Amino acid sequence: MLKKLAALAVVAVLAAPAQAQDLDEVLNNYYEAIGGLDAWQSVQSMKMTGKMMMGGMGIEAPFTVMAKRPNMARIEFVFQGITGIQAYDGETAWQVMPFTGNKYFIPIRMEGVREVQGRTVEFETIVSDYKEVGGLMIAHSIEARPKGAPSGQAVTIDLVELNVEMADSLFVMPEKKEEGQQ
């Protein structure tokens, strides 16, 4: 049955009237579909921003891509609080990739041992998505899990505020109320 369907499809394609297009027709249709060649040629520069997922790590990295006529390009992205850049000035391509060295001594993984309900458990903590807050590099993603486990408890920090006014009473254990007291 499958062979008959495949043969029928081949016959249908061969029987269809050929509508060959030359390269100019294909390009003109393409240019029209994307807004018109004149409109695109009037654009002198473009900047795009977004987020990309870093391969297999589940970490979002913000990025900015810039292009300027006649033939300049630049991409910047931030990974664990460190900025990487690749650029081309029309003559020379260059890059700044600090990730290839010592990661500026920022911890990205810690291992240890904990006592849990009388048992010794090995654990690992993965910290990432470092962002600068008031001149300090602070991890905004933390995952703690038993060593070798595929997942554990994950925390994503949305906002870090420094030197916030706080009453000392927030940290004092409340007194236990006696029965009948409200």
C-alpha positions in Angstrom: 0.0 0.0 0.0 2.8 2.4 1.0 4.6 1.7 -2.3 1.4 2.5 -4.3 1.0 5.8 -2.4 4.7 6.8 -3.1 4.3 5.9 -6.8 1.1 7.9 -7.0 2.8 10.9 -5.5 5.7 10.7 -8.0 3.3 10.5 -10.9 1.4 13.6 -9.6 4.5 15.6 -9.3 5.7 14.6 -12.8 2.3 15.3 -14.3 2.1 18.8 -12.8 2.8 21.6 -15.2 6.4 22.8 -14.8 6.6 26.5 -13.7 10.3 27.1 -13.8 11.4 30.4 -12.3 14.7 32.0 -13.1 16.9 33.4 -10.3 15.6 37.0 -10.7 12.0 35.9 -10.3 12.8 33.9 -7.1 14.8 36.8 -5.6 12.1 39.4 -6.5 9.4 37.2 -4.9 11.6 36.8 -1.8 12.3 40.6 -1.5 8.6 41.3 -1.9 7.7 38.8 0.8 10.2 40.4 3.3 9.0 43.9 2.8 10.6 45.1 -0.4 14.2 45.5 -1.5 14.0 49.3 -1.3 12.7 49.3 2.2 15.5 47.0 3.3 18.2 49.0 1.6 16.9 52.1 3.4 17.8 50.5 6.8 21.2 51.8 7.9 21.5 50.0 11.2 19.6 47.4 13.2 19.7 46.4 16.9 18.1 43.3 18.3 17.9 42.1 21.9 16.8 38.9 23.4 17.7 35.8 25.4 19.3 32.6 24.3 19.5 29.3 26.2 23.1 28.2 26.8 23.4 24.6 25.5 22.2 22.0 27.9 22.7 24.1 31.0 19.3 25.6 31.2 20.7 29.1 31.6 19.3 32.1 29.8 21.8 34.5 28.5 20.7 38.0 27.4 22.2 39.1 24.1 22.3 42.1 21.8 23.0 41.9 18.1 23.9 45.1 16.2 24.6 45.6 12.5 25.5 48.8 10.6 26.1 49.5 6.9 28.2 49.0 5.0 29.4 45.8 6.8 29.8 46.1 10.5 28.4 43.6 13.1 28.6 43.0 16.8 27.0 40.5 19.3 27.3 40.9 23.0 25.9 38.4 25.5 26.1 38.0 29.3 26.8 34.6 30.8 27.1 34.4 34.6 27.6 38.1 34.9 30.5 38.2 32.4 30.1 39.8 29.0 31.3 38.2 25.8 31.7 40.2 22.5 32.3 39.2 18.9 32.5 42.0 16.4 33.6 42.9 12.8 34.4 46.5 11.9 34.4 46.0 8.2 38.0 45.0 8.0 39.0 43.2 11.2 37.0 40.5 13.2 37.7 40.4 16.9 36.3 39.0 20.1 36.5 39.3 23.9 35.6 35.9 25.5 36.6 35.9 29.1 34.9 32.5 29.6 37.8 30.6 28.3 40.1 31.5 31.2 39.5 31.3 34.9 35.9 32.6 35.0 37.2 35.4 37.2 37.2 33.0 40.2 33.4 33.1 40.4 32.2 29.8 41.8 29.9 27.8 39.5 29.7 24.5 41.3 30.3 23.5 44.9 30.3 20.0 46.4 30.1 18.9 50.0 28.7 16.4 52.6 25.7 16.9 54.9 24.2 14.8 57.6 20.5 14.2 56.8 18.4 12.2 59.3 21.5 10.3 60.5 22.8 9.6 57.1 25.8 11.2 55.3 24.7 12.6 51.9 26.9 14.1 49.3 25.5 17.2 47.6 26.3 19.6 44.8 25.2 23.2 44.4 25.3 24.8 41.0 25.3 28.6 41.0 24.9 30.6 37.8 23.3 33.7 36.1 25.6 36.1 38.0 24.5 39.7 37.7 26.2 42.9 39.1 24.2 44.5 41.9 25.7 47.6 43.5 29.2 46.5 42.3 28.8 43.0 43.7 28.5 39.8 41.5 25.6 37.9 42.8 24.3 34.5 41.5 20.6 34.7 40.5 20.2 31.0 39.9 21.0 28.3 42.5 20.3 24.6 42.3 21.1 22.2 45.2 20.8 18.5 44.7 22.2 15.1 45.9 25.5 14.5 44.0 24.8 12.8 40.7 21.0 13.5 40.8 19.5 14.9 37.6 17.7 17.7 39.5 17.1 19.1 42.9 15.8 22.3 44.5 16.1 25.2 42.1 15.9 28.8 43.1 15.7 31.8 40.7 16.3 35.2 42.2 14.3 38.0 40.5 15.5 41.0 42.6 18.4 41.8 44.9 18.3 44.9 47.0 21.2 46.1 49.1 21.2 48.2 52.2 17.4 48.0 52.7 16.1 49.4 56.0 15.0 46.5 58.2 13.8 46.5 61.8 15.8 44.2 64.2 12.4 42.9 65.4 12.0 41.0 62.2 14.8 38.6 63.3 13.6 38.0 66.9 11.7 34.8 67.5 8.2 35.6 68.6 7.1 34.6 72.1 4.9 31.5 72.4 1.4 32.4 73.2 -0.3 30.5 76.0 -3.5 28.7 75.5 -6.5 31.0 75.4 -4.5 34.0 74.3 -5.1 35.5 71.0 
